[in-house]
Structure formats: structure tokens, C-alpha cells
Amino acid sequence: MSDADMQLNREMWDAWADLHYQSEFYGVDAFCRGETTLPAYDVEGVGAVKGTSLLHLQCHFGMDTLSWARLGAEVTGLDFSARAIALARRLAERCGLSAEFVEANVYDAAEILGRSRFSAVVATAGVIAWLPDLKRWGRVVADVLAPGGIFYLREFHPVSYVFGEDSNDPHAPKLRYPYFSTGEAIRLTGTGSYAEPGAPVRTTSCEWAHPLAEVIQALVDAGLRLEFIREYPFTTYRSFPWLEEGTDGNWRWPGNQSPLPLMYALRVRKPVG
Ligand SMILES: C[S@@+](CC[C@H](N)C(=O)[O-])C[C@H]1O[C@@H](n2cnc3c(N)ncnc32)[C@H](O)[C@@H]1O
């Protein structure tokens, strides 16, 4: 990842952290009253966390990290956005929850936090697209995990990332981006964010496509063992205008059929010895 790409992404996430902390989408006030941000499938997928040391990678301003703390984990949240980390610390204090928040690049996690330290590492919802080198990422995850520890990833499905909106008909899916990785950054410039689409904040970001096989292979090559992988026909927010909201609050392709997956989750474990 070039320093220039990284700088663009960090500037965007610094700007978005402030926007998101105040947004209805994230709902900080309800969170402070005790609401969790963790869907049941993440809680089940990670497994029991009470008393475990849990690292949340790319924690944004810490709502999920602090939700894991409410379930009894000793939590560390890591993110490269200084604004996100400052807000995460503020949120922890406001909610009276104990957590360590560390400002760092994912790729430096093992050097900064130490090796073989965590029994659970978690990353969810819009994380790997910001990382150019998944092999290196896999090795970092394996390094920070204690033997016997698990890594849980829930991500937006790479199949859904190939679609964009048709400018003539925003409700018609259009094939716009490659499924397979070119290794090149996809540069996107726009205003607003997924949580605050109308906000007058203009940013440029650099993203990388990661097919499902690349994600799994990076973790397997780092010595981690796959325990499960699940594909979901729904996603957590209206990532495309053509999605329809279900009674469970999740978003699906229209109609009764779910032609394509919108999210996936997997868990890998570091072998003992
Ligand atoms: C979409 S957010 C993650 C969402 C989070 N799970 C939540 O629900 O709020 C992505 C996060 O990744 C962070 N990030 C992006 N690239 C990073 C990197 N190279 N190292 C550390 N954090 C990074 C951003 O600052 C941002 O907070």
C-alpha cells in the first residue's frame, strides 16, 4: 500500500468518524442506554467471550468493541484513524466500559500489541476492502492470535461488490467492477458516506477487490484452520437502492428469490502446538 493511498483512506475515515459518531445510522445515544450493535449471528459465530482477551481489528469508533466488552470480554480495539480512536475512548468513558483503543495500521498490529496474545480476533462489516495485501493480513492475524484462538470475519460479499448503480435507472443493478483482484487500487471519489449520504464531505478512497478464495487462502496459508464459512442472502443496510428491507431489519434483493449472496462470515482457528 503506497503512503499516498493510505493517507487518502485515513483522511476519509477521520472525516467519517466524526460524521458517524453523530449519525442516526450508528445511534450512539441508544448504544449508551445499553443497546448492543452485535447481530446474533456474530455472537454465535465468535462463541463465548466472557473472560477472554478479544482484539477487534478496524474498530471504527468502537461500538462493536464495547459491545463485546458488555459480553464480558477484555477488549482491545485497533484502527488507523486518530479521530475514530479518540471518539472510541470518549464513548468508552461515556458508557463506563473498560477497553483499550490503539491507533495503528492493521499491518503493524503484531509489533504494537504483541504476538500470541489474543484468544479471539474479530473484524466485521467493511474491513478488507481497505487492505491491498491479504497474505500479509493473514500473517498478522495468525501472529496476534494465541494458540487455540479464533479469528472471526464477517464481510460484505465480493459478489455484491461487482455491482454499481445505473445512472439512467438507480434501481437497476449494473455490472461495474471486477470480481477478481487486479492488485490495483480502485479509486473512488464522492460526497457523503454510507451512514450520511447527504453530508457535504468530499473524499477520495482507495479500495481493493478480494475474491472469496483469496480471503480463505490468505488465512489458510498463514497456518489457520477453517472451521466454517457461511454465505448470507441479506445485508445489514441499504447498500444498493434496489434492496428491500425485511421484517428483521436486514436488506435483500427484491422478490422472494435471493439470487446472490450479500454477506459472508467465516471462522478460523490457530492450531495448538
Ligand atoms: C467500515 S469501518 C468498519 C466498520 C465497523 N466494524 C463498524 O461497524 O463500525 C472500516 C474501518 O477500517 C479502518 N481502516 C481502514 N484501513 C485501515 C488500516 N489499514 N489499518 C487500520 N484501520 C483501517 C477505518 O478507519 C474504519 O474505521
The ligand as an SDF file (V2000), in Angstrom:
LIG
                    3D

 27 29  0  0  0  0  0  0  0  0999 V2000
  -16.3730    0.2260    7.7100 C   0  0  0  0  0  0  0  0  0  0  0  0
  -15.3370    0.5250    9.0900 S   0  0  0  0  0  0  0  0  0  0  0  0
  -15.5400   -0.9210    9.9860 C   0  0  0  0  0  0  0  0  0  0  0  0
  -16.9070   -0.9530   10.4850 C   0  0  0  0  0  0  0  0  0  0  0  0
  -17.0120   -1.3060   11.9210 C   0  0  0  0  0  0  0  0  0  0  0  0
  -16.9740   -2.7270   12.0650 N   0  0  0  0  0  0  0  0  0  0  0  0
  -18.3080   -0.7390   12.4010 C   0  0  0  0  0  0  0  0  0  0  0  0
  -19.2970   -1.4460   12.3330 O   0  0  0  0  0  0  0  0  0  0  0  0
  -18.3430    0.4100   12.7630 O   0  0  0  0  0  0  0  0  0  0  0  0
  -13.7220    0.3320    8.4880 C   0  0  0  0  0  0  0  0  0  0  0  0
  -12.6540    0.8190    9.4750 C   0  0  0  0  0  0  0  0  0  0  0  0
  -11.3840    0.3720    8.9870 O   0  0  0  0  0  0  0  0  0  0  0  0
  -10.4240    1.3400    9.3390 C   0  0  0  0  0  0  0  0  0  0  0  0
   -9.2350    1.1120    8.4920 N   0  0  0  0  0  0  0  0  0  0  0  0
   -9.1470    1.1650    7.1450 C   0  0  0  0  0  0  0  0  0  0  0  0
   -7.9150    0.8210    6.7470 N   0  0  0  0  0  0  0  0  0  0  0  0
   -7.2030    0.5230    7.8570 C   0  0  0  0  0  0  0  0  0  0  0  0
   -5.8590    0.0970    8.0980 C   0  0  0  0  0  0  0  0  0  0  0  0
   -5.0110   -0.1050    7.0830 N   0  0  0  0  0  0  0  0  0  0  0  0
   -5.4750   -0.1190    9.3760 N   0  0  0  0  0  0  0  0  0  0  0  0
   -6.3400    0.0920   10.4200 C   0  0  0  0  0  0  0  0  0  0  0  0
   -7.6250    0.5010   10.2470 N   0  0  0  0  0  0  0  0  0  0  0  0
   -8.0410    0.7170    8.9810 C   0  0  0  0  0  0  0  0  0  0  0  0
  -11.1350    2.6730    9.1210 C   0  0  0  0  0  0  0  0  0  0  0  0
  -10.5220    3.7230    9.8350 O   0  0  0  0  0  0  0  0  0  0  0  0
  -12.5420    2.3390    9.6000 C   0  0  0  0  0  0  0  0  0  0  0  0
  -12.7360    2.7330   10.9200 O   0  0  0  0  0  0  0  0  0  0  0  0
  1  2  1  0
  2  3  1  0
  2 10  1  0
  3  4  1  0
  4  5  1  0
  5  6  1  0
  5  7  1  0
  7  8  2  0
  7  9  1  0
 10 11  1  0
 11 12  1  0
 11 26  1  0
 12 13  1  0
 13 14  1  0
 13 24  1  0
 14 15  1  0
 14 23  1  0
 15 16  2  0
 16 17  1  0
 17 18  1  0
 17 23  2  0
 18 19  1  0
 18 20  2  0
 20 21  1  0
 21 22  2  0
 22 23  1  0
 24 25  1  0
 24 26  1  0
 26 27  1  0
M  CHG  2   2   1   9  -1
M  END
$$$$
